[in-house]
């Protein structure tokens, strides 16, 4: 049998090396053709067993990115869903009981079905590189691991650690995988092949869980599942996100075998794969992939970045650039003003490189205080992140243009001013682009790339490529008040504040919106952003003479600016919100407050701020956290109309 996607070789010791390099794809996925060829490989090895089998990737981009999501979207019946799961379950079951030792050599991302394949091997070795990451992220698509992962992962690392990975979809790096017992060894790239060979030839005894872990994975699993269910309920409502509840049911009551779940059960394959949540979260996955594609056509790899403004936003932008390997000079009026940004960066690097102090030190060394602004002359990218004052920004960029290299990218992180108003002071206004990050920079995935009528295509492409270098999602938007995200957030937050003026308790308003599916209520969001920022943004969007909600204006006048002052609509002891218990929530409250956001989203599409409704949905989800299970605000509107 000849293979299109796999190669199979044997070495002098009789070890078979199966290398997956999916034809015509930048990353390996486990589509039908790839799975059929793997079955063919196992057929061949059954006829002439090797001394061991290594499964590895031939891609530079990683091990296996998981199942082929495109095939999921083509499932049109319950029978097709069950057949897809049966195929993977049976194939990986064959791999798990092979007469010869098997090993997954994991370099790069190992996700979903890729990790389920690795779990079916007797051994796993991770390669210690930044790109190596192991995860079962199916829950983030509204589905669950069904090719044996729910069964094998708890048996390998214990139920608590396994459920944490499966219920959150979060990943672990190569070192943590070894520490958890998910990998048998973690090695540098230069010795990975030899390490795999030695492990297969020496055949160490597989890891065995301690007795207590075996009990928790067996007769006591109901207790573990019950505790986990309570933790899930704090973050996700079953009507919005059924998959985590289904994972607990399948593991606790069916031994991790999704094929054993009755069809009529809410946890069945058929129920989960056909749920609106799964359909919408898979839609969100493809929206994210669309954003990731922006900037791919630009060969722009900046090495030096200069950031002006060492406040929270500027400092955190600078830290993200240094984290990604760039040399960053950060400018403010004095070293003393820059010091807090460097201190925050040091903590960020320590968390990111936990257990690797040298890597944290190298990242911090790349972040250079530069109060005199000498870095402007050498920078590939110059980002302005000073206070929101038009004349100050215009004067700054006029000076930057004189000192910067002609090919340097000039960007403003303004959130409320028009880029064109800043750019018209430049000799070449087409050089300036908006690059709008969101707070907290380390957490929020979206960055708006703001074009004016003068911004050149090359500048826009280079900006998107730079954003991708930071592992963020670039969203192209036109230069309009509030761009996209603030333009939809402003009316939403102000409607919530008007409800406060009418006598509704802030905690009741927030309860209504978190029940709707928002990750945070609008009043808590105002407190988090800062009430003074909300006032400035409101004036910028609605005009200097716009009437502010009374509750907002009064608190700003009293200096109660939210989290940063310890008091806003709520108290913030130790930086944590303190809320009274919510009262009864009026039935139509969430719909009333969300309505201006929905209308503003549609207006941004109609007005050409974003190119189409899909990009509006992507921007609002990744920029505001708008309930992902809905598929985005405009998808929510369409679905609601279809249901009426």
C-alpha positions in Angstrom: 0.0 0.0 0.0 1.3 3.4 -0.9 0.6 6.5 1.2 -0.1 10.1 0.2 0.1 11.5 3.7 2.3 9.1 5.6 5.8 7.6 5.1 6.8 4.4 6.9 10.4 3.5 7.3 12.3 0.9 9.4 15.7 1.4 10.9 18.5 -1.0 11.7 17.0 -1.9 15.1 13.7 -2.8 13.5 11.9 0.3 14.7 9.2 1.6 12.4 9.0 5.3 11.9 5.6 6.5 10.8 5.8 10.2 9.7 2.7 12.2 9.1 3.0 15.0 6.6 -0.5 15.8 5.3 -0.4 16.6 1.6 -1.4 20.1 0.7 -1.8 21.3 4.3 0.3 23.6 6.5 -0.7 21.5 9.6 -1.5 17.9 10.1 -5.2 17.0 10.9 -6.9 13.7 11.2 -9.3 13.6 8.3 -10.7 10.5 6.7 -7.9 10.0 4.3 -5.2 10.3 7.0 -7.0 8.0 9.3 -7.5 5.4 6.6 -3.8 5.4 5.8 -2.9 5.0 9.5 -5.2 2.0 9.5 -3.2 0.7 6.5 0.1 1.2 8.4 -1.2 -0.8 11.3 -2.3 -3.5 8.8 1.2 -3.7 7.4 2.9 -3.8 10.8 0.5 -6.6 11.9 1.9 -8.7 9.1 5.5 -8.0 10.0 5.7 -6.6 13.6 8.5 -4.1 14.3 10.5 -3.9 17.4 8.6 -0.6 18.1 6.7 2.1 16.4 7.4 5.9 16.5 4.6 8.2 15.3 5.9 11.7 14.5 5.2 14.7 12.3 6.9 15.8 9.1 5.6 19.4 9.5 7.5 22.3 10.9 4.2 23.6 12.4 3.6 20.9 14.9 2.5 17.3 15.6 -1.2 17.0 14.9 -3.7 19.9 15.2 -6.6 17.5 15.8 -9.6 16.3 13.8 -10.4 17.9 10.5 -13.0 20.5 11.5 -14.2 20.9 7.9 -15.4 17.3 8.1 -17.4 18.1 11.2 -19.3 20.8 9.3 -20.4 18.2 6.7 -22.0 15.9 9.2 -25.6 15.8 8.2 -27.1 13.0 10.2 -26.9 11.2 13.5 -25.6 8.1 11.7 -22.7 10.1 10.2 -21.8 11.5 13.6 -21.7 8.1 15.1 -19.7 6.7 12.2 -17.0 9.4 12.5 -16.6 8.7 16.2 -16.6 4.9 15.7 -13.8 5.2 13.2 -11.5 7.1 15.6 -12.4 5.0 18.6 -11.7 1.7 16.8 -8.5 2.8 15.1 -7.0 4.2 18.3 -8.1 1.1 20.1 -6.1 -1.0 17.7 -3.1 1.2 18.3 -3.5 0.9 22.1 -3.4 -2.9 22.0 -0.5 -3.3 19.5 1.8 -6.3 20.3 4.9 -4.0 19.9 5.6 -0.8 21.9 4.4 2.4 20.5 5.6 6.0 21.0 4.3 9.4 20.1 7.2 11.9 19.5 5.5 15.2 20.1 7.1 18.3 18.7 4.8 21.4 18.3 1.1 21.5 18.9 -0.6 18.2 19.8 -4.3 19.0 20.1 -7.7 17.2 20.3 -7.6 14.0 18.2 -3.8 14.4 17.9 -3.5 14.1 21.7 -6.0 11.2 21.7 -3.8 9.4 19.2 -0.7 10.1 21.4 -2.7 8.8 24.5 -3.3 5.5 22.6 0.5 5.0 22.4 2.3 3.2 25.2 4.8 6.1 25.5 5.0 9.8 24.8 8.0 12.0 24.5 7.6 15.8 24.3 10.2 18.1 22.7 11.1 21.0 24.8 10.4 23.9 22.5 8.1 27.0 22.9 5.7 25.7 20.3 5.1 22.3 21.9 1.6 22.3 23.5 -0.7 19.5 24.4 -4.5 20.0 24.9 -7.9 18.6 24.5 -9.7 21.8 23.4 -12.9 20.1 22.0 -15.0 21.7 24.8 -14.2 25.1 23.2 -16.0 23.8 20.0 -19.0 22.7 22.0 -18.1 19.0 21.6 -16.0 16.5 23.6 -13.1 14.1 23.1 -14.7 10.9 21.7 -11.7 8.9 20.3 -10.6 7.5 23.7 -9.3 10.6 25.3 -11.9 10.7 28.0 -11.1 7.2 29.0 -7.3 7.2 28.7 -6.3 10.6 30.1 -7.8 10.1 33.6 -6.2 6.7 33.7 -2.8 8.2 32.9 -2.7 11.4 35.0 -5.6 11.0 37.4 -9.2 12.3 37.2 -8.7 15.8 38.7 -5.9 16.8 36.4 -7.6 15.2 33.4 -10.9 16.8 34.0 -9.2 20.2 34.4 -7.8 19.8 31.0 -10.9 18.5 29.3 -13.4 20.9 31.0 -11.4 24.0 30.2 -9.6 23.1 27.0 -6.4 24.7 28.3 -3.1 23.3 27.2 0.2 22.4 28.9 3.7 22.9 27.6 6.3 20.1 27.1 7.8 20.4 30.6 4.4 20.5 32.4 3.3 17.5 30.3 6.2 15.5 31.8 5.5 16.8 35.3 1.8 15.7 35.0 2.8 12.3 33.7 1.2 13.0 30.4 4.7 12.6 28.8 7.2 9.9 29.8 10.1 12.2 29.0 10.9 15.8 27.8 14.0 16.2 25.7 15.6 18.9 23.6 15.2 18.7 19.8 18.8 17.6 19.1 18.3 14.2 20.9 14.6 13.6 20.3 15.0 10.7 17.8 17.6 9.0 19.8 15.5 9.4 23.0 12.6 7.8 21.2 14.8 4.9 20.0 16.2 4.3 23.5 12.8 4.3 25.1 11.3 1.8 22.7 14.3 -0.5 23.0 14.5 -0.3 26.8 10.7 -0.7 27.2 10.3 1.0 30.7 7.3 -0.1 32.7 4.3 2.2 32.0 3.5 4.8 34.7 1.0 3.5 37.3 -1.3 5.8 39.3 -1.2 5.7 43.1 -4.0 3.8 44.8 -6.1 6.8 45.8 -6.0 8.1 42.2 -7.1 4.7 40.9 -10.0 4.7 43.4 -11.0 8.2 42.3 -10.9 7.0 38.8 -13.0 4.0 39.7 -15.5 3.4 42.5 -15.2 7.0 43.7 -15.6 8.7 40.4 -19.2 9.9 41.2 -17.8 12.0 44.0 -15.2 13.6 41.7 -17.7 14.3 39.0 -20.1 15.9 41.5 -17.5 18.3 42.7 -16.4 19.1 39.2 -20.0 19.7 38.2 -20.4 22.4 40.9 -17.2 24.1 39.7 -18.4 24.1 36.1 -21.8 25.5 37.1 -20.0 28.7 38.4 -18.7 29.5 35.0 -21.1 27.9 32.4 -24.8 27.4 32.3 -25.9 24.0 30.8 -28.3 25.6 28.4 -25.5 27.7 27.0 -22.6 25.2 27.2 -23.8 21.6 27.4 -20.4 20.0 26.5 -18.6 20.2 29.9 -21.7 18.6 31.6 -21.7 15.9 28.9 -18.0 15.2 29.6 -18.7 14.6 33.2 -21.6 12.3 32.4 -19.7 10.3 29.8 -16.7 9.9 32.1 -18.6 9.1 35.3 -21.4 7.0 33.9 -20.1 5.5 30.7 -16.3 5.0 31.4 -15.4 7.7 28.9 -17.0 5.8 26.0 -19.2 8.2 24.1 -20.5 5.3 21.9 -22.1 3.8 25.0 -24.3 6.8 25.7 -28.0 6.3 24.8 -29.0 8.4 21.8 -31.8 10.1 23.7 -29.4 11.4 26.4 -28.5 15.1 26.4 -24.8 13.8 26.6 -25.1 11.7 23.5 -23.0 12.3 20.4 -26.1 13.1 18.4 -27.3 15.7 21.0 -24.0 17.4 21.4 -22.9 17.5 17.7 -26.3 18.8 16.6 -26.6 21.4 19.4 -26.8 25.1 18.4 -23.9 25.7 20.8 -21.6 23.3 18.9 -22.7 24.8 15.6 -22.0 28.3 16.8 -18.7 27.6 18.5 -17.4 25.8 15.4 -18.5 29.0 13.5 -16.4 31.0 16.0 -13.5 28.7 15.3 -13.6 29.5 11.6 -14.0 33.2 12.4 -10.8 33.0 14.4 -9.0 31.3 11.6 -10.1 34.1 9.2 -8.6 36.7 11.5 -5.4 34.7 11.8 -5.1 34.8 8.0 -4.7 38.6 7.9 -1.1 39.5 7.4 0.0 36.1 6.1 0.8 37.6 2.7 3.3 40.1 4.3 6.9 39.2 4.7 7.4 41.6 7.7 9.3 40.4 10.7 10.1 43.3 12.9 13.1 42.9 15.3 13.0 46.3 17.1 9.9 48.0 18.6 9.7 51.4 20.2 6.8 52.2 22.5 6.0 55.7 23.7 4.0 55.8 26.9 4.8 53.6 29.8 1.3 53.5 31.3 -0.7 50.3 31.7 -1.4 49.9 28.0 1.9 51.1 26.7 3.9 49.1 29.2 1.9 45.9 28.6 2.2 46.3 24.8 6.0 46.6 25.2 6.1 43.5 27.5 4.2 41.4 24.9 6.6 42.5 22.2 9.6 41.5 24.4 7.9 38.2 25.3 7.8 37.4 21.5 11.5 37.9 21.1 11.6 41.5 19.9 14.0 44.1 21.3 11.8 46.9 22.8 12.7 50.4 23.9 10.1 52.0 26.0 9.9 55.8 26.4 8.3 58.1 28.9 9.2 61.3 30.7 11.6 59.6 33.1 13.0 56.3 34.2 10.8 56.5 37.3 7.7 56.6 35.1 9.0 53.6 33.2 9.9 51.5 36.2 6.3 50.3 37.1 5.9 49.0 33.5 9.2 47.1 33.8 8.1 45.6 37.2 4.8 44.4 35.7 6.7 42.9 32.8 9.1 41.0 35.1 6.1 39.4 36.9 4.5 38.5 33.5 7.7 36.9 32.3 8.1 34.9 35.6 4.6 33.5 35.2 5.1 32.8 31.5 8.5 31.1 32.0 7.7 29.4 35.3 10.6 27.0 36.0 12.8 28.7 33.3 14.4 31.7 35.1 16.9 32.2 32.2 14.2 32.6 29.7 12.4 35.2 32.0 15.7 37.0 32.4 16.4 37.1 28.6 12.9 38.5 28.0 13.4 41.2 30.6 16.8 42.1 29.1 15.0 42.8 25.8 12.9 45.5 27.5 15.0 48.6 27.6 14.0 51.9 29.4 14.6 54.8 27.0 13.4 58.1 28.4 15.2 60.1 25.7 13.6 58.1 22.9 16.8 57.1 21.2 15.1 53.9 20.0 12.9 55.8 17.5 15.8 56.0 15.0 16.4 52.2 14.9 12.8 50.8 15.3 11.0 48.8 12.8 7.7 49.6 14.6 6.9 52.7 16.6 3.8 52.6 18.8 2.3 55.6 20.5 0.3 54.9 23.7 0.1 58.2 25.5 -2.9 60.0 27.0 -5.9 60.7 24.7 -5.2 64.2 23.6 -5.3 65.0 19.9 -2.8 67.9 19.9 -0.3 66.0 22.0 -0.4 63.0 19.6 -0.1 65.2 16.6 3.0 67.0 18.0 4.5 63.6 18.9 4.1 62.1 15.5 5.4 65.1 13.7 8.6 64.7 15.7 8.7 60.9 15.2 8.3 61.2 11.5 11.5 63.4 11.3 13.5 60.9 13.3 12.2 57.5 12.3 13.5 55.4 9.4 11.5 55.9 6.2 10.3 52.3 6.3 9.3 52.2 10.0 5.7 51.4 10.8 4.1 54.2 12.7 1.1 53.2 14.9 -1.2 54.9 17.4 -3.0 52.9 20.1 -5.7 55.5 20.5 -9.1 54.2 21.4 -11.3 57.3 20.8 -9.6 59.7 18.4 -9.7 59.4 14.6 -6.4 58.3 13.1 -6.9 60.7 10.2 -6.9 63.6 12.5 -3.6 62.6 13.9 -2.1 61.6 10.6 -2.8 64.9 8.7 0.2 66.5 10.5 2.5 64.1 8.7 4.3 64.7 5.4 3.2 61.2 4.5 -0.1 60.5 6.3 -0.3 57.1 4.7 2.4 55.8 7.0 0.2 56.0 10.1 -2.1 53.2 11.2 -4.2 52.6 14.3 -3.2 49.5 16.3 -5.8 49.3 19.1 -5.1 46.8 21.8 -7.5 46.0 24.6 -7.0 45.8 28.3 -5.6 43.6 29.7 -3.2 43.2 26.8 -1.9 39.8 27.9 -5.4 38.4 28.0 -7.4 40.0 25.2 -6.8 38.3 21.9 -8.1 41.0 19.5 -6.2 44.0 18.1 -8.0 46.4 15.8 -5.9 47.5 12.7 -7.4 50.9 11.8 -7.0 52.2 8.3 -7.7 55.8 7.1 -8.4 56.6 3.5 -4.7 57.4 3.1 -3.2 54.3 4.8 -1.4 52.2 2.2 -2.2 48.5 1.6 1.4 47.7 2.5 1.2 49.4 5.9 -2.0 47.6 6.7 -0.6 44.2 5.7 2.6 44.9 7.7 0.5 45.9 10.8 -1.6 42.7 10.6 1.6 40.7 10.3 3.1 42.4 13.3 -0.1 41.6 15.3 0.2 38.0 14.4 3.8 38.0 15.6 2.3 38.8 19.0 -0.1 35.9 18.7 -3.0 38.2 18.6 -5.9 38.4 16.2 -5.8 41.4 13.8 -9.2 42.8 12.8 -9.2 45.3 9.9 -11.4 48.3 10.6 -12.0 51.7 9.0 -11.3 54.9 10.8 -14.6 55.8 12.4 -15.5 57.0 16.0 -14.9 54.1 18.4 -13.8 51.8 15.5 -15.8 48.6 16.0 -15.4 47.4 19.6 -15.8 50.7 21.4 -18.6 51.7 19.0 -20.7 48.7 20.1 -19.5 48.6 23.8 -20.4 52.3 24.5 -24.1 52.1 23.8 -24.3 48.8 25.7 -22.6 50.1 28.8 -24.5 53.4 28.7 -27.9 51.6 28.5 -26.9 49.6 31.5 -26.0 52.9 33.3 -29.3 54.4 32.4 -30.9 51.4 34.1 -29.0 52.4 37.3 -30.3 55.9 37.0 -33.8 54.4 36.9 -33.2 52.7 40.2 -32.1 49.2 39.2 -29.3 47.8 41.4 -25.9 47.4 39.6 -25.7 43.8 40.8 -29.1 42.9 39.3 -28.1 44.4 36.0 -24.9 42.4 36.0 -26.7 39.2 36.9 -29.1 39.7 34.0 -26.2 40.0 31.5 -24.1 37.1 32.9 -27.2 35.0 32.7 -27.5 36.0 29.1 -24.0 34.7 28.6 -21.7 37.6 28.9 -18.4 36.8 30.8 -18.8 40.0 32.9 -21.7 42.3 33.6 -21.7 45.8 32.0 -21.5 47.6 35.4 -18.5 45.6 36.5 -17.0 46.1 33.1 -17.3 49.9 33.5 -15.6 49.6 36.9 -12.9 47.5 35.4 -12.2 49.9 32.5 -12.4 53.0 34.7 -15.3 55.4 35.0 -13.2 58.3 33.7 -12.3 56.3 30.6 -16.1 55.6 30.1 -16.8 59.3 30.3 -14.0 60.2 27.8 -15.1 57.4 25.4 -18.7 58.5 25.7 -17.9 62.1 24.8 -15.7 61.1 21.9 -18.5 58.9 20.5 -21.5 61.0 21.3 -20.1 64.5 21.3 -18.7 66.7 24.1 -22.1 67.9 25.1 -23.7 64.5 25.3 -25.7 63.8 28.5 -23.9 61.4 30.7 -25.8 58.9 32.9 -26.2 60.6 36.2 -24.8 57.6 38.2 -21.6 57.7 36.1 -21.2 61.5 36.4 -21.7 61.6 40.1 -19.1 58.9 40.8 -16.5 60.5 38.5 -17.0 63.8 40.3 -16.4 62.1 43.6 -13.2 60.5 42.4 -14.8 57.0 42.5 -13.3 55.7 39.3 -13.7 52.0 39.7 -11.2 49.2 40.3 -8.2 51.5 40.0 -9.4 53.7 43.0 -10.9 50.8 45.0 -14.4 52.1 44.6 -16.8 52.7 41.7 -20.2 51.1 41.4 -18.7 48.4 43.5 -16.0 48.1 46.2 -12.8 46.5 45.1 -10.9 45.4 48.2 -7.5 44.0 47.2 -8.4 44.5 43.5 -11.2 42.0 43.7 -14.8 43.0 43.2 -17.2 42.9 46.1 -20.9 42.7 45.1 -24.1 42.4 47.1 -26.4 39.6 46.2 -28.6 40.3 43.1 -32.3 40.8 43.4 -35.0 39.4 41.1 -34.0 40.1 37.5 -36.8 41.6 35.3 -37.5 39.2 32.4 -36.7 41.7 29.6 -33.7 43.4 31.2 -31.0 41.6 29.3 -32.7 42.1 25.9 -33.1 45.8 26.6 -29.4 46.3 27.4 -28.1 44.1 24.6 -30.3 45.8 22.0 -28.1 48.9 21.5 -25.1 46.6 21.1 -26.9 44.6 18.4 -28.0 47.8 16.6 -24.5 49.3 16.7 -22.9 46.1 15.3 -25.3 46.2 12.4 -24.6 49.9 11.9 -20.8 49.2 11.8 -21.4 46.8 8.9 -23.8 49.1 7.1 -21.3 52.0 7.5 -18.4 50.0 6.2 -16.4 50.1 9.5 -15.9 46.3 9.0 -16.1 44.5 5.7 -19.0 42.2 6.5 -21.1 40.7 9.3 -18.8 37.8 10.0 -15.9 40.2 10.8 -18.3 42.2 13.0 -19.2 39.0 14.9 -15.5 38.0 15.2 -14.5 41.5 16.5 -17.3 41.7 19.1 -16.7 38.2 20.4 -12.9 38.5 20.6 -12.9 42.1 21.6 -15.7 42.2 24.2 -16.3 38.6 25.1 -19.8 38.7 23.7 -21.4 35.3 24.5 -19.5 32.9 22.1 -22.3 30.3 22.2 -24.5 32.7 20.2 -22.0 32.8 17.3 -21.7 36.6 17.6 -24.3 39.5 17.8 -25.4 39.5 14.2 -25.6 35.7 14.1 -27.7 35.9 17.3 -30.0 38.3 15.6 -30.4 36.0 12.6 -31.0 33.0 14.7 -33.5 34.8 16.9 -35.5 35.9 13.8 -35.4 32.4 12.4 -36.8 31.0 15.6 -39.7 33.4 15.8 
